[in-house]
Amino acid sequence: QVRLVESGGGLVQPGGSLRLSCAASGGIFSIYHLAWHRQAPGKQRELVASIYGGGTTTYADSVKGRFIISRDNAKNTVYLQMNSLKPEDTAVYYCARAVGPDDYDSWGQGTQVTVSS
């Protein structure tokens, strides 16, 4: 397992932007498959975006064209740039390490994102 710590959440108006960060410690960061999930009140946790060690990215249809996942291996950090935010993006966002298809062995504590006017 690795330790993951998210930051960067907050309150933003619709149409605004936020950048989330997830700092990892332990192991060889550059080979990790990392993902951002989110969970809104009363809803199941959903996968938002992921990035493989080689840089390949995947996105949920609901965020394609608005969110960008990236990584800085020198800083052991993965980012989620969120643009054109909508109220339905309001959720707690979690960083996780994938060890297989839909299989995650490490999770951060989560960071709240609220999109509201």
N, CA, C and O atoms as a DFTB+ gen file, in Angstrom:
468 C
 N C O
     1  1       0.825      -1.188       0.000
     2  2       0.000       0.000       0.000
     3  2       0.865       1.245       0.000
     4  3       2.038       1.215       0.374
     5  1       0.257       2.340      -0.429
     6  2       0.920       3.625      -0.396
     7  2       0.025       4.604       0.344
     8  3      -1.181       4.396       0.472
     9  1       0.638       5.670       0.827
    10  2      -0.123       6.717       1.495
    11  2      -0.456       7.798       0.465
    12  3       0.420       8.282      -0.252
    13  1      -1.727       8.163       0.408
    14  2      -2.202       9.162      -0.547
    15  2      -2.881      10.293       0.212
    16  3      -3.716      10.047       1.082
    17  1      -2.528      11.521      -0.115
    18  2      -3.090      12.686       0.559
    19  2      -3.576      13.680      -0.480
    20  3      -2.793      14.221      -1.260
    21  1      -4.905      13.915      -0.477
    22  2      -5.487      14.859      -1.434
    23  2      -5.510      16.274      -0.862
    24  3      -5.505      16.477       0.352
    25  1      -5.535      17.241      -1.773
    26  2      -5.712      18.637      -1.391
    27  2      -6.283      19.391      -2.589
    28  3      -6.296      18.887      -3.712
    29  1      -6.757      20.617      -2.322
    30  2      -7.201      21.479      -3.406
    31  2      -8.704      21.641      -3.552
    32  3      -9.168      22.401      -4.401
    33  1      -9.467      20.930      -2.729
    34  2     -10.911      21.084      -2.824
    35  2     -11.363      22.434      -2.292
    36  3     -10.579      23.200      -1.730
    37  1     -12.662      22.707      -2.487
    38  2     -13.209      23.964      -1.986
    39  2     -14.536      24.282      -2.630
    40  3     -15.165      23.441      -3.272
    41  1     -14.949      25.539      -2.438
    42  2     -16.205      26.035      -2.990
    43  2     -15.910      26.856      -4.238
    44  3     -15.051      27.739      -4.220
    45  1     -16.617      26.566      -5.313
    46  2     -16.412      27.290      -6.559
    47  2     -17.758      27.510      -7.232
    48  3     -18.672      26.700      -7.082
    49  1     -17.879      28.591      -7.962
    50  2     -19.124      28.890      -8.672
    51  2     -19.223      28.041      -9.941
    52  3     -18.204      27.626     -10.494
    53  1     -20.431      27.788     -10.393
    54  2     -20.599      27.071     -11.671
    55  2     -19.820      27.763     -12.789
    56  3     -19.814      28.988     -12.904
    57  1     -19.173      26.949     -13.597
    58  2     -18.326      27.479     -14.659
    59  2     -16.892      27.711     -14.246
    60  3     -16.036      27.979     -15.089
    61  1     -16.622      27.612     -12.963
    62  2     -15.274      27.846     -12.459
    63  2     -14.371      26.634     -12.571
    64  3     -14.750      25.603     -13.128
    65  1     -13.164      26.776     -12.029
    66  2     -12.155      25.720     -12.119
    67  2     -11.519      25.460     -10.759
    68  3     -11.451      26.343      -9.904
    69  1     -11.062      24.243     -10.584
    70  2     -10.278      23.848      -9.421
    71  2      -9.244      22.838      -9.875
    72  3      -9.448      22.118     -10.853
    73  1      -8.132      22.790      -9.156
    74  2      -7.157      21.736      -9.400
    75  2      -6.922      20.959      -8.112
    76  3      -6.509      21.521      -7.097
    77  1      -7.188      19.678      -8.170
    78  2      -6.932      18.791      -7.047
    79  2      -5.552      18.171      -7.188
    80  3      -5.077      17.912      -8.293
    81  1      -4.920      17.941      -6.046
    82  2      -3.619      17.281      -6.014
    83  2      -3.702      16.058      -5.113
    84  3      -4.465      16.027      -4.148
    85  1      -2.906      15.059      -5.445
    86  2      -2.821      13.858      -4.622
    87  2      -1.349      13.478      -4.528
    88  3      -0.738      13.051      -5.508
    89  1      -0.789      13.642      -3.328
    90  2       0.610      13.326      -3.099
    91  2       0.733      11.906      -2.565
    92  3       0.014      11.512      -1.647
    93  1       1.648      11.147      -3.148
    94  2       1.831       9.750      -2.759
    95  2       3.182       9.550      -2.093
    96  3       4.160      10.219      -2.425
    97  1       3.220       8.627      -1.159
    98  2       4.489       8.267      -0.530
    99  2       4.551       6.750      -0.405
   100  3       3.560       6.089      -0.094
   101  1       5.743       6.220      -0.656
   102  2       5.933       4.773      -0.587
   103  2       5.950       4.142      -1.963
   104  3       5.095       4.440      -2.798
   105  1       6.904       3.286      -2.203
   106  2       6.951       2.547      -3.447
   107  2       7.486       3.350      -4.620
   108  3       8.102       4.401      -4.442
   109  1       7.244       2.843      -5.817
   110  2       7.748       3.460      -7.043
   111  2       6.593       4.157      -7.739
   112  3       5.834       3.533      -8.480
   113  1       6.466       5.444      -7.498
   114  2       5.310       6.208      -7.967
   115  2       5.144       6.126      -9.476
   116  3       4.021       6.035      -9.971
   117  1       6.241       6.157     -10.209
   118  2       6.165       6.299     -11.665
   119  2       5.441       5.138     -12.346
   120  3       4.982       5.295     -13.477
   121  1       5.327       3.996     -11.704
   122  2       4.666       2.868     -12.343
   123  2       3.223       2.704     -11.883
   124  3       2.519       1.815     -12.362
   125  1       2.781       3.538     -10.975
   126  2       1.425       3.379     -10.432
   127  2       0.357       3.737     -11.450
   128  3       0.502       4.673     -12.237
   129  1      -0.716       2.966     -11.410
   130  2      -1.949       3.332     -12.095
   131  2      -2.799       4.030     -11.041
   132  3      -3.201       3.408     -10.058
   133  1      -3.073       5.298     -11.236
   134  2      -3.763       6.111     -10.243
   135  2      -5.099       6.609     -10.778
   136  3      -5.275       6.787     -11.983
   137  1      -6.014       6.825      -9.881
   138  2      -7.354       7.229     -10.310
   139  2      -7.958       8.231      -9.346
   140  3      -7.633       8.260      -8.160
   141  1      -8.834       9.040      -9.879
   142  2      -9.692       9.920      -9.078
   143  2     -11.116       9.368      -9.136
   144  3     -11.648       9.074     -10.207
   145  1     -11.704       9.239      -7.970
   146  2     -13.103       8.876      -7.835
   147  2     -13.827      10.017      -7.149
   148  3     -13.194      10.921      -6.604
   149  1     -15.149       9.979      -7.175
   150  2     -15.925      10.940      -6.407
   151  2     -17.186      10.265      -5.881
   152  3     -17.681       9.288      -6.442
   153  1     -17.684      10.823      -4.786
   154  2     -18.923      10.325      -4.205
   155  2     -19.770      11.497      -3.750
   156  3     -19.375      12.267      -2.874
   157  1     -20.928      11.621      -4.351
   158  2     -21.876      12.661      -3.973
   159  2     -22.822      12.108      -2.910
   160  3     -22.998      10.894      -2.813
   161  1     -23.428      12.980      -2.116
   162  2     -24.348      12.518      -1.070
   163  2     -25.453      11.646      -1.638
   164  3     -26.123      12.025      -2.598
   165  1     -25.642      10.474      -1.041
   166  2     -26.706       9.581      -1.468
   167  2     -26.430       8.815      -2.738
   168  3     -27.305       8.110      -3.241
   169  1     -25.215       8.944      -3.269
   170  2     -24.879       8.260      -4.512
   171  2     -23.688       7.335      -4.315
   172  3     -22.927       7.475      -3.358
   173  1     -23.539       6.391      -5.234
   174  2     -22.388       5.496      -5.181
   175  2     -21.133       6.212      -5.641
   176  3     -21.191       7.169      -6.413
   177  1     -19.999       5.733      -5.154
   178  2     -18.729       6.267      -5.610
   179  2     -18.557       5.936      -7.081
   180  3     -18.887       4.834      -7.518
   181  1     -18.040       6.891      -7.847
   182  2     -17.842       6.664      -9.267
   183  2     -16.429       7.049      -9.684
   184  3     -15.827       7.974      -9.138
   185  1     -15.920       6.319     -10.659
   186  2     -14.613       6.599     -11.215
   187  2     -14.703       7.816     -12.130
   188  3     -15.546       7.861     -13.027
   189  1     -13.848       8.790     -11.907
   190  2     -13.849      10.025     -12.692
   191  2     -12.788       9.978     -13.790
   192  3     -13.076      10.248     -14.956
   193  1     -11.569       9.635     -13.407
   194  2     -10.470       9.620     -14.363
   195  2      -9.350       8.756     -13.811
   196  3      -9.241       8.565     -12.600
   197  1      -8.515       8.232     -14.707
   198  2      -7.356       7.460     -14.271
   199  2      -6.188       7.724     -15.204
   200  3      -6.358       8.162     -16.342
   201  1      -4.996       7.443     -14.689
   202  2      -3.793       7.622     -15.481
   203  2      -2.833       6.486     -15.172
   204  3      -2.550       6.188     -14.012
   205  1      -2.327       5.844     -16.255
   206  2      -1.400       4.744     -16.094
   207  2       0.030       5.278     -15.951
   208  3       0.303       6.456     -16.182
   209  1       0.918       4.381     -15.568
   210  2       2.303       4.787     -15.417
   211  2       2.890       5.356     -16.696
   212  3       3.738       6.246     -16.642
   213  1       2.453       4.856     -17.847
   214  2       2.962       5.338     -19.127
   215  2       2.306       6.616     -19.607
   216  3       2.714       7.192     -20.616
   217  1       1.281       7.063     -18.877
   218  2       0.626       8.319     -19.200
   219  2      -0.736       8.198     -19.863
   220  3      -1.434       9.198     -20.028
   221  1      -1.123       6.984     -20.246
   222  2      -2.443       6.804     -20.831
   223  2      -3.524       7.202     -19.828
   224  3      -3.446       6.870     -18.646
   225  1      -4.533       7.918     -20.321
   226  2      -5.589       8.407     -19.448
   227  2      -6.957       7.875     -19.870
   228  3      -7.186       7.553     -21.035
   229  1      -7.852       7.793     -18.897
   230  2      -9.243       7.440     -19.171
   231  2     -10.126       8.415     -18.408
   232  3      -9.722       8.952     -17.376
   233  1     -11.337       8.644     -18.921
   234  2     -12.261       9.592     -18.301
   235  2     -13.688       9.046     -18.339
   236  3     -14.081       8.338     -19.268
   237  1     -14.441       9.392     -17.315
   238  2     -15.871       9.137     -17.347
   239  2     -16.503      10.063     -18.387
   240  3     -16.030      11.177     -18.608
   241  1     -17.560       9.596     -19.012
   242  2     -18.219      10.410     -20.041
   243  2     -18.680      11.754     -19.475
   244  3     -18.692      12.761     -20.182
   245  1     -19.054      11.759     -18.213
   246  2     -19.605      12.974     -17.608
   247  2     -18.579      14.088     -17.452
   248  3     -18.953      15.243     -17.248
   249  1     -17.288      13.762     -17.545
   250  2     -16.262      14.790     -17.335
   251  2     -15.360      14.982     -18.557
   252  3     -14.502      15.863     -18.550
   253  1     -15.540      14.178     -19.594
   254  2     -14.706      14.303     -20.793
   255  2     -14.799      15.705     -21.378
   256  3     -15.884      16.267     -21.520
   257  1     -13.641      16.254     -21.711
   258  2     -13.600      17.598     -22.266
   259  2     -13.578      18.699     -21.231
   260  3     -13.363      19.864     -21.566
   261  1     -13.801      18.342     -19.961
   262  2     -13.793      19.345     -18.885
   263  2     -12.687      19.088     -17.869
   264  3     -12.086      20.033     -17.358
   265  1     -12.415      17.832     -17.573
   266  2     -11.408      17.466     -16.571
   267  2     -10.159      16.918     -17.265
   268  3     -10.235      16.284     -18.317
   269  1      -9.019      17.180     -16.646
   270  2      -7.756      16.649     -17.152
   271  2      -6.976      16.032     -15.996
   272  3      -6.709      16.698     -14.995
   273  1      -6.612      14.758     -16.136
   274  2      -5.775      14.104     -15.141
   275  2      -4.337      14.115     -15.649
   276  3      -4.081      13.886     -16.831
   277  1      -3.412      14.382     -14.745
   278  2      -1.992      14.403     -15.115
   279  2      -1.175      13.964     -13.914
   280  3      -1.688      13.813     -12.806
   281  1       0.119      13.762     -14.167
   282  2       0.976      13.324     -13.077
   283  2       2.344      13.969     -13.222
   284  3       2.793      14.273     -14.327
   285  1       2.998      14.173     -12.080
   286  2       4.369      14.658     -12.042
   287  2       5.155      13.625     -11.234
   288  3       5.108      13.621     -10.004
   289  1       5.868      12.762     -11.928
   290  2       6.583      11.681     -11.247
   291  2       7.715      12.196     -10.361
   292  3       8.089      11.545      -9.385
   293  1       8.256      13.360     -10.700
   294  2       9.321      13.931      -9.873
   295  2       8.787      14.391      -8.518
   296  3       9.522      14.444      -7.532
   297  1       7.499      14.722      -8.488
   298  2       6.886      15.196      -7.237
   299  2       5.987      14.136      -6.601
   300  3       5.349      14.393      -5.581
   301  1       5.937      12.938      -7.207
   302  2       5.065      11.869      -6.695
   303  2       3.636      12.362      -6.503
   304  3       2.997      12.069      -5.492
   305  1       3.146      13.108      -7.479
   306  2       1.849      13.744      -7.352
   307  2       1.014      13.538      -8.621
   308  3       1.525      13.607      -9.739
   309  1      -0.270      13.286      -8.418
   310  2      -1.217      13.226      -9.524
   311  2      -2.217      14.363      -9.343
   312  3      -2.589      14.698      -8.218
   313  1      -2.646      14.948     -10.448
   314  2      -3.516      16.118     -10.416
   315  2      -4.828      15.825     -11.148
   316  3      -4.911      14.945     -12.005
   317  1      -5.837      16.592     -10.775
   318  2      -7.084      16.585     -11.524
   319  2      -7.477      18.043     -11.732
   320  3      -7.938      18.714     -10.808
   321  1      -7.289      18.518     -12.953
   322  2      -7.712      19.872     -13.323
   323  2      -9.172      19.799     -13.728
   324  3      -9.532      19.087     -14.665
   325  1     -10.007      20.537     -13.019
   326  2     -11.444      20.507     -13.268
   327  2     -11.893      21.870     -13.780
   328  3     -11.777      22.869     -13.070
   329  1     -12.403      21.918     -15.002
   330  2     -12.854      23.147     -15.631
   331  2     -14.349      23.074     -15.918
   332  3     -14.945      21.997     -15.914
   333  1     -14.939      24.229     -16.165
   334  2     -16.376      24.304     -16.483
   335  2     -17.199      23.496     -15.486
   336  3     -18.054      22.695     -15.865
   337  1     -16.928      23.721     -14.225
   338  2     -17.580      22.928     -13.185
   339  2     -19.079      23.173     -13.138
   340  3     -19.565      24.276     -13.389
   341  1     -19.794      22.101     -12.806
   342  2     -21.248      22.136     -12.730
   343  2     -21.675      21.751     -11.312
   344  3     -20.918      21.090     -10.602
   345  1     -22.863      22.151     -10.895
   346  2     -23.332      21.751      -9.566
   347  2     -23.310      20.236      -9.369
   348  3     -23.079      19.764      -8.255
   349  1     -23.543      19.479     -10.421
   350  2     -23.541      18.024     -10.304
   351  2     -22.145      17.435     -10.116
   352  3     -22.010      16.231      -9.899
   353  1     -21.111      18.265     -10.198
   354  2     -19.751      17.813      -9.882
   355  2     -19.484      17.851      -8.378
   356  3     -18.443      17.380      -7.920
   357  1     -20.408      18.402      -7.619
   358  2     -20.250      18.464      -6.166
   359  2     -20.153      17.065      -5.579
   360  3     -21.030      16.227      -5.790
   361  1     -19.076      16.823      -4.840
   362  2     -18.826      15.499      -4.281
   363  2     -17.548      15.554      -3.453
   364  3     -16.811      16.540      -3.479
   365  1     -17.306      14.475      -2.721
   366  2     -15.990      14.256      -2.133
   367  2     -15.161      13.506      -3.163
   368  3     -15.585      12.472      -3.680
   369  1     -13.982      14.030      -3.457
   370  2     -13.104      13.438      -4.453
   371  2     -11.978      12.672      -3.761
   372  3     -11.336      13.174      -2.838
   373  1     -11.758      11.458      -4.226
   374  2     -10.766      10.568      -3.643
   375  2      -9.730      10.157      -4.684
   376  3     -10.043       9.941      -5.855
   377  1      -8.509      10.059      -4.226
   378  2      -7.419       9.534      -5.035
   379  2      -7.208       8.076      -4.614
   380  3      -7.330       7.741      -3.436
   381  1      -6.891       7.216      -5.581
   382  2      -6.697       5.809      -5.260
   383  2      -5.654       5.201      -6.182
   384  3      -5.426       5.681      -7.292
   385  1      -5.026       4.138      -5.702
   386  2      -4.091       3.389      -6.531
   387  2      -4.767       2.097      -7.000
   388  3      -5.311       1.340      -6.196
   389  1      -4.723       1.863      -8.291
   390  2      -5.315       0.647      -8.855
   391  2      -4.270      -0.454      -8.921
   392  3      -3.121      -0.220      -9.296
   393  1      -4.691      -1.662      -8.548
   394  2      -3.812      -2.824      -8.655
   395  2      -4.396      -3.852      -9.616
   396  3      -3.801      -4.909      -9.827
   397  1      -5.539      -3.558     -10.192
   398  2      -6.198      -4.420     -11.145
   399  2      -7.471      -3.756     -11.611
   400  3      -7.818      -2.673     -11.140
   401  1      -8.177      -4.398     -12.538
   402  2      -9.443      -3.816     -13.003
   403  2     -10.416      -3.607     -11.848
   404  3     -10.810      -4.558     -11.173
   405  1     -10.794      -2.358     -11.630
   406  2     -11.724      -2.011     -10.560
   407  2     -11.267      -2.556      -9.208
   408  3     -12.089      -2.971      -8.390
   409  1      -9.990      -2.554      -8.984
   410  2      -9.414      -3.076      -7.755
   411  2      -8.397      -2.061      -7.247
   412  3      -7.388      -1.798      -7.903
   413  1      -8.670      -1.490      -6.068
   414  2      -7.834      -0.423      -5.529
   415  2      -7.372      -0.815      -4.129
   416  3      -8.162      -1.266      -3.299
   417  1      -6.064      -0.632      -3.885
   418  2      -5.544      -1.057      -2.583
   419  2      -5.211       0.101      -1.663
   420  3      -4.938      -0.123      -0.484
   421  1      -5.223       1.314      -2.150
   422  2      -4.884       2.471      -1.335
   423  2      -5.801       3.626      -1.703
   424  3      -6.058       3.882      -2.880
   425  1      -6.294       4.326      -0.673
   426  2      -7.197       5.454      -0.867
   427  2      -6.731       6.624      -0.014
   428  3      -6.181       6.445       1.073
   429  1      -6.961       7.817      -0.529
   430  2      -6.757       9.006       0.277
   431  2      -7.967       9.260       1.150
   432  3      -8.943       8.509       1.124
   433  1      -7.888      10.332       1.925
   434  2      -8.963      10.653       2.863
   435  2     -10.107      11.413       2.204
   436  3     -11.193      11.520       2.773
   437  1      -9.869      11.937       1.017
   438  2     -10.895      12.661       0.286
   439  2     -10.806      14.169       0.489
   440  3     -10.333      14.650       1.518
   441  1     -11.274      14.900      -0.520
   442  2     -11.348      16.363      -0.435
   443  2     -12.677      16.809      -1.022
   444  3     -13.089      16.347      -2.086
   445  1     -13.342      17.717      -0.311
   446  2     -14.686      18.152      -0.710
   447  2     -14.616      19.192      -1.818
   448  3     -13.860      20.160      -1.731
   449  1     -15.407      18.984      -2.849
   450  2     -15.590      19.970      -3.913
   451  2     -17.063      20.334      -3.951
   452  3     -17.922      19.465      -4.100
   453  1     -17.350      21.616      -3.817
   454  2     -18.731      22.105      -3.847
   455  2     -18.851      23.149      -4.944
   456  3     -18.129      24.146      -4.952
   457  1     -19.770      22.908      -5.867
   458  2     -20.008      23.839      -6.962
   459  2     -21.380      24.462      -6.746
   460  3     -22.414      23.809      -6.889
   461  1     -21.359      25.737      -6.401
   462  2     -22.607      26.408      -6.058
   463  2     -22.448      27.902      -6.220
   464  3     -21.365      28.454      -6.022
   465  1     -23.551      28.556      -6.585
   466  2     -23.542      30.014      -6.666
   467  2     -24.031      30.616      -5.359
   468  3     -24.096      31.838      -5.229
